Amino acid sequence: MMKKQTLLFIGAGRMAEAIIGGLVRNSKEYIEKIIVSNTGNIERLNALKHKYPVQTADNWKQDAEKADVIVLAMPPSAHDSILKELSDVLTHQFVVTIAAGIGPSYLEERLPEYTPAAWIMPNTSATIGESISLYAVGKSVKPKHREALQLILDGIGQSEEFTEDQVHNLTAVTGSAPAFLYYFAETLIEAAKDMGIQEERAKKLVIQMIYGSSRMLEQEKSPSALREQVTTPGGATAEGLKVLYENHMAEMMKKAIAATNKKARGN
């Protein structure tokens, strides 16, 4: 049986809160303590302390040696300075980042040799426990570290392991694509409003359409089969799809994915 884990979060943003909430809901019996540090934002720490059974820390270095798992929940640009400080206090801790573009090899290059490291790439649905999270592990990760990692992953939804390079390439597909979907929803809502439908009713129509379509996709597993079911040859839907084809929607999406991945890699 896995020993109870002490987790230190460096950073207290929305994704950190999603993970903390998932741990509290689903894995309480495996948690010894959750410590949260967020330099320069005491109000945010106080809000988390009132909402969850966590401890807060002004100086994370004092708590790092007590932790089994250290979760880096700050922006990619903040990692280098934090990793430099972290190197001075690490002994046995498992270091996990949830930042875009920061793979386990990046952590291993900047931390003491044999430090167990992992990278989780969740998406915004983590806040409701419905993320599909990609993850990759470093060379020194052992079964006990995988167990601790799974606690985090299970708290925010479903997960799939990939190589580090695959996670880099898939970040746009699972991490950023929700923004593409929300933009699509915005466009449909605006189209309904242009037809004289009130905004709240337009939102209801579009949200339920997306929800119902997602449920069907979950069951069918084949978007092309579902598209064909909806599309009568020569009918109205076919005419709309024709416009999408003629304007190269598939190519545009692939370009958006490529641009997202390039930016996430810091290029």
KOLMARDREN-358608 format. One line per 3 residues: number of its first residue (from 1); their letters; for each residue x, y, z negated of N, C-alpha, C, O. Coordinates in steps of 0.1 Angstrom, whole numbers, padded with zeros to 4 digits. Atoms other than C-alpha are relative to their C-alpha. Layout:
! residues N
NUM) A) X Y Z X Y Z X Y Z X Y Z | ... .
This chain:
! residues 267
1) MMK) 0008 -0012 0000 0000 0000 0000 0009 0012 0000 0019 0013 -0007 | -0008 -0012 -0001 0013 0034 0009 -0001 0008 -0013 -0011 0010 -0019 | 0000 -0009 0012 0024 0056 -0020 -0007 0013 0003 -0007 0018 0015 .
4) KQT) 0007 -0012 -0002 0005 0088 -0025 0010 0011 0005 0022 0011 0000 | -0009 -0009 -0007 0019 0116 -0004 -0001 0014 -0005 -0012 0019 -0008 | 0000 -0015 0002 0029 0152 -0012 0003 0007 0013 0014 0004 0019 .
7) LLF) -0002 -0007 -0013 0025 0174 0018 0003 0015 -0002 -0005 0022 -0010 | -0002 -0014 0000 0040 0209 0022 -0003 0006 0014 0003 0001 0024 | 0003 -0007 -0013 0025 0231 0049 0007 0014 0000 0006 0022 -0009 .
10) IGA) -0006 -0013 -0002 0047 0260 0061 -0008 0007 0011 -0006 0004 0023 | 0010 -0006 -0009 0021 0282 0077 -0014 -0004 -0004 -0016 -0015 -0009 | 0014 0002 0004 -0016 0285 0070 -0011 0005 0009 -0021 0010 0005 .
13) GRM) 0010 -0004 -0010 -0034 0292 0102 -0011 -0009 0002 -0013 -0018 -0007 | 0012 0008 -0002 -0065 0276 0117 0003 -0015 0001 -0004 -0023 -0004 | -0003 0014 -0002 -0048 0244 0127 0005 -0007 -0013 0001 -0018 -0016 .
16) AEA) -0004 0005 0013 -0032 0240 0093 -0012 -0003 -0009 -0013 -0013 -0015 | 0013 0002 0008 -0066 0245 0077 -0007 -0012 0005 -0013 -0020 -0003 | 0007 0012 -0006 -0081 0219 0101 0006 -0013 -0006 -0002 -0022 -0009 .
19) IIG) -0007 0012 0005 -0055 0193 0090 -0003 -0002 -0015 -0006 -0013 -0020 | 0003 0000 0014 -0059 0202 0053 -0014 -0005 -0003 -0016 -0013 -0011 | 0014 0004 0001 -0097 0199 0056 -0002 -0015 0003 -0009 -0022 -0005 .
22) GLV) 0002 0014 -0004 -0094 0165 0073 0006 -0009 -0011 0001 -0019 -0014 | -0006 0008 0010 -0070 0152 0047 -0009 -0001 -0013 -0010 -0011 -0019 | 0009 0000 0013 -0093 0163 0018 -0012 -0008 0002 -0017 -0015 -0007 .
25) RNS) 0012 0008 -0003 -0123 0148 0035 0002 -0015 0001 -0006 -0023 -0004 | -0001 0014 -0004 -0109 0115 0047 0011 -0008 -0007 0011 -0020 -0007 | -0012 0007 0005 -0077 0107 0028 0004 0004 -0014 0016 0003 -0018 .
28) KEY) -0003 -0005 0013 -0080 0120 -0007 0008 -0010 -0009 0017 -0007 -0016 | -0007 0010 0008 -0069 0087 -0022 0014 -0003 0003 0022 -0009 -0005 | -0014 0002 -0004 -0036 0088 -0004 0008 0013 -0002 0020 0013 0001 .
31) IEK) -0006 -0013 0002 -0028 0124 -0013 0003 0003 -0015 -0005 0002 -0023 | -0004 -0004 0013 -0008 0133 -0044 -0002 0015 -0002 -0008 0020 -0012 | 0000 -0014 0001 -0006 0170 -0037 0001 0006 0014 0009 0001 0023 .
34) IIV) -0002 -0007 -0012 -0010 0195 -0009 0005 0014 -0004 -0002 0021 -0012 | -0006 -0013 0003 0012 0227 -0011 0000 0008 0013 0004 0003 0024 | 0000 -0009 -0012 0007 0256 0013 0007 0013 -0002 0006 0019 -0013 .
37) SNT) -0007 -0013 0000 0030 0285 0020 -0002 0008 0012 -0003 0002 0023 | 0003 -0008 -0012 0024 0314 0043 0006 0014 -0003 -0001 0023 -0008 | -0007 -0012 0003 0049 0342 0040 -0007 0012 0005 -0010 0013 0017 .
40) GNI) 0006 -0013 -0004 0034 0377 0040 -0015 0001 0001 -0020 0011 0005 | 0015 0000 0000 -0003 0367 0038 -0006 -0007 -0012 -0010 -0018 -0011 | 0005 0005 0012 -0013 0362 0003 -0015 -0002 0000 -0020 -0012 -0006 .
43) ERL) 0014 0002 -0001 -0050 0367 0011 -0004 -0013 0006 -0014 -0020 0002 | 0003 0012 -0007 -0050 0338 0035 0003 -0012 -0010 -0005 -0022 -0010 | -0003 0010 0010 -0033 0316 0008 -0011 -0001 -0010 -0016 -0012 -0014 .
46) NAL) 0010 0000 0010 -0059 0326 -0018 -0013 -0006 0006 -0020 -0013 -0001 | 0013 0006 -0007 -0088 0318 0007 0001 -0015 0000 -0009 -0022 -0003 | -0001 0015 -0001 -0074 0283 0012 -0001 -0006 -0014 -0007 -0017 -0015 .
49) KHK) 0000 0005 0013 -0069 0278 -0025 -0014 -0001 -0006 -0017 -0010 -0013 | 0014 0000 0005 -0105 0287 -0032 -0009 -0011 0007 -0019 -0016 0002 | 0008 0009 -0008 -0118 0264 -0004 0004 -0014 -0002 -0005 -0023 -0001 .
52) YPV) -0005 0014 0001 -0096 0233 -0009 0008 -0002 -0013 0013 0008 -0019 | -0009 0002 0012 -0078 0216 -0038 0015 -0001 0004 0021 -0011 0004 | -0014 -0001 -0003 -0044 0228 -0028 0007 0010 -0009 0001 0018 -0016 .
55) QTA) -0009 -0010 0008 -0015 0246 -0045 0006 0009 0011 0008 0005 0022 | -0007 -0009 -0009 0000 0277 -0029 0014 0004 -0005 0016 0003 -0017 | -0014 -0003 0004 0036 0287 -0029 0005 0013 0007 0003 0015 0019 .
58) DNW) -0006 -0012 -0006 0053 0321 -0023 0013 -0003 0007 0016 0002 0017 | -0013 0004 -0006 0087 0304 -0016 0000 -0015 0002 0001 -0023 -0007 | 0001 0014 -0003 0084 0271 0002 0012 -0008 -0003 0011 -0020 -0006 .
61) KQD) -0012 0007 0002 0120 0262 -0004 0000 -0007 -0014 0006 -0018 -0015 | 0000 0006 0014 0113 0255 -0041 -0008 -0013 0000 -0007 -0021 -0009 | 0009 0012 0000 0087 0229 -0031 0004 -0010 0010 -0001 -0021 0010 .
64) AEK) -0004 0009 -0011 0104 0213 -0001 0006 -0013 -0006 0003 -0024 0000 | -0006 0013 0005 0124 0188 -0022 -0010 -0009 -0007 -0008 -0021 -0008 | 0011 0008 0006 0091 0176 -0038 -0008 -0007 0010 -0015 -0017 0007 .
67) ADV) 0009 0004 -0010 0075 0169 -0005 0004 -0013 0006 0016 -0016 0008 | -0003 0012 -0009 0072 0136 0014 -0001 0004 0014 0007 -0001 0023 | 0003 -0004 -0014 0059 0153 0045 0000 0016 0000 -0006 0022 -0008 .
70) IVL) 0000 -0015 -0002 0067 0189 0057 -0006 0003 0013 -0001 -0001 0023 | 0008 -0003 -0013 0042 0202 0083 0004 0015 0004 0000 0024 -0004 | -0003 -0013 -0005 0055 0231 0103 -0012 0005 0009 -0014 0001 0020 .
73) AMP) 0013 -0004 -0006 0023 0250 0112 0001 0015 0003 -0008 0023 0001 | -0002 -0014 -0005 0038 0283 0125 0002 0000 0015 0004 -0010 0021 | -0002 -0001 -0014 0043 0296 0160 0013 -0005 0004 0023 -0006 -0004 .
76) PSA) -0013 0006 -0005 0070 0281 0182 0012 0010 -0002 0023 0005 -0006 | -0011 -0010 0001 0090 0314 0180 0006 0000 -0014 0017 0005 -0016 | -0005 0000 0014 0093 0310 0142 0008 -0012 -0004 0014 -0012 -0015 .
79) HDS) -0007 0013 0003 0108 0275 0143 0015 0001 -0003 0019 -0005 -0013 | -0014 0000 0002 0144 0283 0147 0005 0005 -0013 0014 -0002 -0020 | -0004 -0005 0013 0148 0304 0116 -0004 -0009 -0011 0003 -0011 -0021 .
82) ILK) 0004 0009 0011 0127 0281 0095 0008 -0013 0000 0011 -0018 -0011 | -0007 0012 -0001 0145 0250 0107 0014 0002 -0006 0020 -0007 -0013 | -0013 -0003 0005 0178 0267 0098 0000 0000 -0016 0009 -0006 -0022 .
85) ELS) 0002 0000 0015 0166 0273 0062 -0003 -0014 -0005 0001 -0018 -0016 | 0004 0013 0004 0150 0239 0060 0012 -0010 -0001 0012 -0019 -0009 | -0012 0009 -0001 0183 0221 0069 0007 0000 -0014 0013 -0010 -0017 .
88) DVL) -0008 -0001 0012 0198 0233 0036 -0007 -0007 -0012 -0001 -0010 -0022 | 0007 0006 0012 0171 0217 0014 -0006 -0014 0003 -0012 -0021 -0006 | 0005 0013 -0004 0162 0185 0033 0008 -0012 -0006 0021 -0011 -0007 .
91) THQ) -0007 0012 0005 0170 0151 0017 -0006 -0012 0008 0001 -0018 0016 | 0006 0012 -0006 0145 0124 0028 -0013 0004 0007 -0019 -0005 0013 | 0013 -0004 -0004 0115 0144 0040 -0003 -0002 0015 0006 -0002 0023 .
94) FVV) 0005 0002 -0014 0095 0137 0071 -0005 0013 0005 -0014 0019 -0001 | 0003 -0013 -0005 0092 0168 0092 -0009 -0001 0013 -0005 -0008 0022 | 0010 0001 -0011 0062 0172 0115 -0003 0014 0005 -0007 0023 -0003 .
97) TIA) 0004 -0013 -0005 0055 0202 0138 -0013 -0002 0008 -0016 -0012 0014 | 0012 0000 -0008 0022 0211 0154 0000 0012 0010 -0010 0016 0015 | -0002 -0011 -0009 0036 0238 0176 0002 -0004 0015 0008 -0014 0017 .
100) AGI) -0001 0003 -0014 0033 0238 0214 0015 0001 0004 0022 0011 0001 | -0013 -0001 -0006 0066 0230 0232 0011 -0005 -0009 0023 -0004 -0005 | -0011 0004 0009 0085 0218 0201 0000 -0015 -0003 -0007 -0020 -0012 .
103) GPS) 0000 0014 0001 0092 0181 0205 0009 -0005 -0011 0017 0003 -0017 | -0009 0005 0010 0110 0158 0180 0015 0001 0003 0022 0003 -0006 | -0014 -0002 -0003 0143 0161 0199 0004 0014 -0004 0016 0016 -0008 .
106) YLE) -0003 -0014 0004 0141 0199 0193 0003 0000 -0015 0012 0007 -0019 | -0002 0000 0014 0137 0193 0156 0013 -0008 -0004 0021 -0003 -0013 | -0012 0008 0003 0164 0166 0155 0013 0007 0002 0023 0006 -0005 .
109) ERL) -0012 -0007 -0003 0190 0189 0171 0003 0011 -0010 0014 0015 -0012 | -0002 -0011 0009 0184 0215 0144 -0001 -0004 -0015 0001 0005 -0023 | 0001 0005 0014 0180 0193 0113 0011 -0010 -0002 0017 -0015 0007 .
112) PEY) -0010 0010 0003 0204 0170 0095 -0002 -0013 0007 -0013 -0017 0010 | 0001 0013 -0007 0212 0137 0112 -0009 -0010 -0008 -0009 -0010 -0020 | 0009 0011 0006 0187 0109 0106 -0013 0006 -0006 -0020 -0001 -0013 .
115) TPA) 0012 -0005 0006 0159 0133 0096 -0012 -0006 0009 -0012 -0004 0021 | 0011 0005 -0008 0126 0116 0106 -0009 0012 0004 -0012 0021 -0004 | 0007 -0012 -0005 0107 0140 0128 -0011 -0005 0010 -0010 -0015 0017 .
118) AWI) 0011 0003 -0009 0074 0140 0148 -0006 0013 0005 -0005 0024 -0001 | 0007 -0011 -0006 0054 0163 0170 -0015 -0004 0003 -0018 -0014 0009 | 0014 0002 -0003 0016 0165 0170 -0005 0012 0009 -0003 0023 0005 .
121) MPN) 0006 -0010 -0009 -0002 0184 0198 -0015 -0002 -0001 -0021 -0009 0007 | 0015 0001 0001 -0039 0188 0186 -0006 0010 0009 0001 0017 0016 | 0007 -0011 -0007 -0065 0209 0202 -0010 0007 -0009 -0012 0003 -0021 .
124) TSA) 0009 -0008 0009 -0091 0234 0189 -0011 -0008 -0007 -0016 -0004 -0017 | 0010 0008 0006 -0116 0206 0182 0004 -0006 -0013 -0004 -0013 -0020 | -0004 0005 0013 -0095 0196 0153 -0008 0007 -0012 -0009 0001 -0022 .
127) TIG) 0007 -0007 0010 -0114 0222 0133 -0014 -0007 -0004 -0019 -0004 -0015 | 0012 0008 0003 -0145 0199 0135 0002 -0015 0000 -0007 -0023 0001 | -0004 0015 0001 -0126 0166 0133 -0002 -0007 0013 -0004 -0019 0013 .
130) ESI) 0003 0007 -0013 -0130 0159 0170 0012 0003 0010 0010 0002 0022 | -0011 -0002 -0009 -0095 0166 0184 0004 -0013 0007 0002 -0024 0001 | -0007 0011 -0005 -0078 0143 0208 0015 0005 -0001 0019 0013 0007 .
133) SLY) -0014 -0004 0003 -0042 0147 0195 0010 -0009 0006 0009 -0021 0005 | -0012 0007 -0006 -0011 0137 0214 0011 0001 -0011 0012 0011 -0018 | -0011 -0001 0009 0019 0128 0194 0012 -0008 0005 0011 -0017 0012 .
136) AVG) -0012 0006 -0004 0055 0118 0198 0009 -0001 -0013 0009 0008 -0021 | -0008 0001 0012 0080 0105 0172 0015 0000 0003 0018 -0004 0015 | -0014 0000 -0002 0117 0109 0168 0007 -0014 -0003 0000 -0024 -0007 .
139) KSV) -0008 0012 0001 0145 0083 0165 0000 -0006 -0014 0002 -0018 -0015 | -0001 0005 0014 0145 0080 0127 -0013 -0003 -0007 -0013 -0005 -0019 | 0013 0003 0006 0108 0075 0121 -0002 -0015 -0002 0000 -0023 0007 .
142) KPK) 0002 0014 0004 0100 0043 0102 -0015 -0002 -0002 -0023 0007 -0002 | 0015 0003 0003 0067 0025 0095 -0006 0009 -0010 -0018 0012 -0009 | 0006 -0008 0011 0062 0044 0063 -0003 0015 0005 -0013 0021 0000 .
145) HRE) 0003 -0013 -0005 0064 0077 0082 -0011 0000 0010 -0020 0009 0010 | 0011 0001 -0009 0040 0065 0108 -0013 -0001 -0007 -0023 0004 -0003 | 0012 0001 0008 0015 0057 0081 -0004 0014 -0005 -0016 0018 -0004 .
148) ALQ) 0003 -0014 0004 0018 0093 0068 -0005 0008 0011 -0014 0016 0010 | 0004 -0007 -0012 0015 0106 0103 -0014 -0003 0004 -0022 0006 0008 | 0014 0004 -0004 -0017 0086 0109 -0010 0007 -0009 -0021 0009 -0005 .
151) LIL) 0009 -0007 0009 -0032 0102 0078 -0004 0014 0005 -0016 0018 0005 | 0002 -0013 -0006 -0028 0136 0094 -0009 -0001 0013 -0019 0006 0014 | 0007 0002 -0013 -0040 0124 0128 -0015 -0004 -0002 -0024 0002 0005 .
154) DGI) 0014 0005 0002 -0071 0106 0115 -0009 0011 -0006 -0021 0011 -0004 | 0008 -0011 0006 -0082 0137 0096 -0005 0010 0010 -0015 0017 0007 | 0004 -0011 -0010 -0086 0158 0128 -0006 -0006 0012 -0009 0001 0022 .
157) GQS) 0006 0006 -0011 -0100 0132 0152 0007 -0012 0005 0011 -0020 -0003 | -0007 0011 -0006 -0086 0107 0176 0014 0004 0005 0017 0016 0006 | -0014 -0003 -0004 -0050 0104 0187 0006 -0011 0010 0001 -0023 0010 .
160) EEF) -0007 0009 -0009 -0027 0088 0213 0015 0003 0000 0019 0015 0000 | -0015 -0002 0000 0011 0083 0212 0005 0000 0014 0001 -0009 0022 | -0007 -0001 -0013 0032 0093 0242 0015 0003 -0003 0019 0005 -0014 .
163) TED) -0013 -0005 0001 0068 0100 0249 0000 0015 -0001 -0010 0022 0001 | -0001 -0014 0001 0080 0135 0242 -0003 0007 0013 -0010 0017 0013 | 0002 -0007 -0012 0081 0144 0278 -0014 -0001 0005 -0019 0009 0011 .
166) QVH) 0014 0001 -0004 0046 0131 0284 -0009 0010 -0008 -0018 0016 -0002 | 0008 -0009 0008 0033 0152 0255 0002 0014 0006 -0008 0022 0007 | -0003 -0013 -0006 0050 0183 0271 -0010 0001 0013 -0016 0012 0014 .
169) NLT) 0008 -0001 -0012 0032 0175 0304 -0015 -0001 -0002 -0022 0005 0007 | 0015 0001 0003 -0002 0167 0289 -0005 0011 -0008 -0018 0011 -0011 | 0005 -0011 0009 -0004 0197 0267 -0011 0008 0006 -0021 0011 -0001 .
172) AVT) 0010 -0008 -0007 -0024 0216 0293 -0013 -0008 0001 -0024 -0002 0000 | 0012 0008 -0002 -0048 0187 0298 -0008 -0002 -0013 -0021 -0002 -0012 | 0007 0002 0012 -0057 0182 0262 0000 0012 -0010 -0010 0014 -0017 .
175) GSA) -0001 -0011 0010 -0045 0213 0243 -0006 0013 0005 -0013 0020 -0002 | 0004 -0013 -0005 -0052 0242 0266 -0013 -0001 0008 -0020 0009 0010 | 0012 0001 -0008 -0080 0228 0288 -0013 0003 -0007 -0023 0008 0000 .
178) PAF) 0012 -0005 0006 -0107 0235 0262 -0003 0015 0004 -0014 0019 0005 | 0002 -0014 -0004 -0101 0272 0271 -0005 0001 0014 -0013 0010 0017 | 0005 0000 -0013 -0106 0264 0307 -0015 -0004 0000 -0023 0002 0008 .
181) LYY) 0014 0005 0001 -0139 0246 0298 -0009 0012 -0005 -0020 0014 -0001 | 0007 -0011 0005 -0150 0276 0277 -0002 0011 0010 -0013 0018 0010 | 0001 -0010 -0011 -0143 0299 0306 -0011 -0004 0010 -0019 0005 0015 .
184) FAE) 0011 0005 -0009 -0165 0277 0328 -0013 0002 -0006 -0023 0007 0001 | 0012 -0002 0007 -0192 0279 0302 -0004 0015 0000 -0016 0018 0002 | 0002 -0014 0000 -0189 0317 0300 -0006 0004 0014 -0015 0012 0015 .
187) TLI) 0004 -0004 -0013 -0193 0319 0338 -0015 -0005 0003 -0023 0002 0009 | 0014 0005 -0002 -0225 0297 0338 -0010 0009 -0008 -0021 0011 -0004 | 0009 -0008 0009 -0240 0318 0309 -0002 0013 0007 -0013 0018 0008 .
190) EAA) 0001 -0013 -0007 -0233 0350 0329 -0009 -0002 0012 -0017 0007 0015 | 0008 0003 -0012 -0249 0334 0360 -0015 0000 -0004 -0024 0005 0002 | 0014 0001 0005 -0281 0326 0339 -0005 0014 -0004 -0016 0017 -0001 .
193) KDM) 0004 -0013 0004 -0281 0361 0325 -0004 0009 0013 -0013 0017 0012 | 0002 -0007 -0013 -0279 0375 0361 -0014 -0003 0006 -0020 0005 0013 | 0014 0004 -0004 -0312 0356 0367 -0011 0005 -0009 -0022 0001 -0007 .
196) GIQ) 0010 -0006 0009 -0329 0375 0339 -0002 -0008 -0013 -0011 -0005 -0020 | 0001 0008 0013 -0324 0349 0311 0007 0007 -0011 0018 0012 -0009 | -0006 -0006 0011 -0317 0363 0277 0012 -0008 -0005 0013 -0020 -0003 .
199) EER) -0013 0006 0003 -0282 0356 0264 -0001 -0013 -0009 0005 -0023 -0006 | 0000 0012 0009 -0291 0332 0235 -0007 -0012 0007 -0002 -0023 0005 | 0006 0011 -0008 -0314 0311 0258 0010 -0005 0010 0011 -0017 0012 .
202) AKK) -0010 0005 -0010 -0286 0310 0284 0010 -0008 -0007 0014 -0018 -0001 | -0010 0008 0008 -0261 0298 0258 -0006 -0014 -0003 0001 -0024 -0002 | 0006 0013 0004 -0285 0271 0246 0000 -0009 0012 0003 -0021 0011 .
205) LVI) 0001 0009 -0012 -0290 0258 0282 0014 -0005 0003 0015 -0017 0006 | -0013 0004 -0004 -0253 0257 0290 0007 -0009 -0010 0013 -0019 -0006 | -0007 0008 0010 -0241 0243 0257 -0006 -0014 0000 0001 -0024 -0001 .
208) QMI) 0007 0013 0000 -0267 0215 0258 0004 -0008 0013 0006 -0020 0012 | -0004 0006 -0012 -0258 0208 0294 0014 -0006 -0001 0016 -0018 0003 | -0014 0005 0002 -0221 0204 0285 0000 -0011 -0010 0007 -0021 -0008 .
211) YGS) 0001 0010 0010 -0229 0184 0254 -0005 -0013 0006 0001 -0024 0004 | 0006 0012 -0006 -0252 0160 0273 0009 -0007 0010 0010 -0019 0011 | -0009 0006 -0011 -0228 0156 0302 0012 -0007 -0007 0017 -0017 -0002 .
214) SRM) -0012 0007 0007 -0199 0148 0277 -0004 -0013 -0005 0003 -0023 -0005 | 0005 0013 0005 -0220 0121 0261 -0001 -0010 0011 0002 -0022 0009 | 0001 0009 -0012 -0228 0106 0295 0014 -0005 0005 0016 -0016 0008 .
217) LEQ) -0014 0003 -0004 -0191 0108 0304 0007 -0010 -0009 0014 -0019 -0005 | -0005 0009 0010 -0182 0091 0272 -0004 -0015 0002 0003 -0024 0000 | 0005 0013 -0002 -0204 0062 0280 0004 -0006 0014 0007 -0018 0015 .
220) EKS) -0003 0005 -0014 -0198 0059 0318 0015 -0001 0003 0019 -0010 0010 | -0015 0000 -0002 -0160 0067 0317 0004 0004 0014 0016 0004 0017 | -0004 -0003 -0014 -0161 0076 0354 -0007 0013 0004 -0018 0014 0008 .
223) PSA) 0006 -0013 -0005 -0166 0113 0363 -0004 0000 0014 -0014 0006 0018 | 0004 0001 -0014 -0167 0105 0400 -0013 -0007 0002 -0021 -0003 0010 | 0013 0007 -0001 -0195 0080 0395 -0012 0009 -0005 -0022 0009 0002 .
226) LRE) 0010 -0009 0006 -0215 0105 0374 -0003 0011 0010 -0014 0015 0013 | 0002 -0010 -0010 -0209 0132 0400 -0008 -0005 0012 -0017 0002 0017 | 0007 0005 -0011 -0222 0110 0427 -0015 -0003 -0003 -0024 -0001 0005 .
229) QVT) 0014 0003 0004 -0253 0101 0407 -0008 0013 0000 -0020 0013 0004 | 0007 -0013 0000 -0262 0138 0404 -0001 0006 0014 -0010 0014 0016 | -0001 -0006 -0013 -0254 0146 0440 -0007 -0008 0011 -0003 -0018 0015 .
232) TPG) 0007 0006 -0012 -0280 0138 0467 0007 0005 0012 0008 0017 0014 | -0007 -0004 -0012 -0263 0138 0501 -0009 0011 0007 -0021 0008 0010 | 0008 -0010 -0007 -0274 0170 0519 -0009 0009 -0009 -0016 0018 -0004 .
235) GAT) 0009 -0007 0009 -0291 0183 0487 0006 0013 -0005 0017 0017 -0001 | -0004 -0013 0006 -0287 0215 0466 0013 -0002 -0007 0022 0007 -0006 | -0012 0002 0008 -0260 0201 0443 0012 -0002 0010 0023 0003 0008 .
238) AEG) -0010 0002 -0010 -0240 0189 0473 0004 0013 0007 0016 0015 0009 | -0003 -0013 -0005 -0242 0224 0487 0009 0008 -0009 0018 0015 -0005 | -0008 -0007 0010 -0228 0239 0455 0014 -0006 -0001 0024 0001 -0001 .
241) LKV) -0013 0006 0000 -0200 0213 0454 0008 0003 0012 0021 0005 0011 | -0007 -0003 -0013 -0191 0221 0490 0007 0013 -0002 0018 0015 0003 | -0006 -0013 0002 -0184 0257 0479 0013 -0002 -0009 0023 0004 -0006 .
244) LYE) -0011 0002 0009 -0161 0244 0451 0012 -0007 0008 0023 -0003 0007 | -0010 0007 -0008 -0143 0221 0476 0007 0010 0009 0019 0010 0011 | -0005 -0010 -0010 -0139 0249 0502 0009 0010 -0007 0018 0015 0000 .
247) NHM) -0008 -0010 0007 -0124 0272 0476 0011 -0007 -0009 0017 -0001 -0017 | -0012 0007 0005 -0099 0245 0465 0000 0000 -0016 0010 0003 -0022 | 0001 0000 0014 -0111 0241 0429 0010 -0009 -0007 0017 -0006 -0016 .
250) AEM) -0009 0010 0005 -0090 0210 0423 0014 0005 0000 0022 0003 -0009 | -0014 -0006 -0001 -0058 0227 0435 0002 0011 -0010 0012 0012 -0016 | 0000 -0011 0009 -0066 0257 0414 0002 -0005 -0014 0010 0001 -0022 .
253) MKK) -0001 0005 0013 -0070 0236 0383 0014 -0006 -0002 0020 -0005 -0013 | -0013 0005 0001 -0037 0218 0390 0011 0011 -0002 0020 0009 -0009 | -0009 -0012 0002 -0019 0252 0393 -0001 0005 -0014 0009 0009 -0020 .
256) AIA) 0002 -0005 0014 -0034 0263 0360 0007 -0009 -0010 0013 -0005 -0019 | -0007 0009 0008 -0021 0231 0344 0015 0001 0001 0022 0001 -0010 | -0014 -0002 -0002 0013 0236 0359 0005 0012 -0007 0016 0012 -0013 .
259) ATN) -0004 -0013 0006 0015 0272 0347 0000 -0001 -0015 0009 0004 -0021 | 0001 0002 0015 0004 0262 0312 0012 -0007 -0005 0018 -0003 -0015 | -0011 0009 0005 0030 0235 0309 0014 0008 0001 0022 0006 -0007 .
262) KKA) -0013 -0008 -0002 0058 0258 0323 0002 0010 -0012 0013 0011 -0017 | 0000 -0010 0011 0049 0285 0297 0003 -0007 -0013 0011 -0002 -0022 | -0001 0008 0012 0047 0259 0269 0014 -0004 -0002 0019 -0006 -0014 .
265) RGN) -0014 0004 0001 0082 0248 0277 0010 0012 -0001 0022 0010 -0002 | -0008 -0012 0002 0094 0284 0274 0007 0005 0013 0017 0012 0012 | -0005 -0005 -0013 0101 0289 0311 -0007 0012 0006 -0003 0017 0016 .
